Amino acid sequence: MMTKDQLATELKRIATTQISDITRAVKEGQKSIALNEVRDMAHRLERLADAFHPRLIPAADAADPGAQAA
């Protein structure tokens, strides 16, 4: 389990890195790269949230491992 300080440090690192990349892409007129960076940031934040507080898998999905591959 992460401490609050570790979580804050990781959030700051993700935000700083990704926002910098997004800003650079926007300034260069690279819309697709900027959108990819936004998606990447969302994915990283989702993984961090899962590490801090894992989601429960519904019983129906747990019985069928292929159901999670969506």
Buried (B, 14 or more C-beta within 10 A) or exposed (E): EEEEEEBEEBBEEBEEBBEEBBEEBEEEEEEEBBEBBBEBBEEBBEEBEEEBEEEEEEEEEEEEEEEEEE
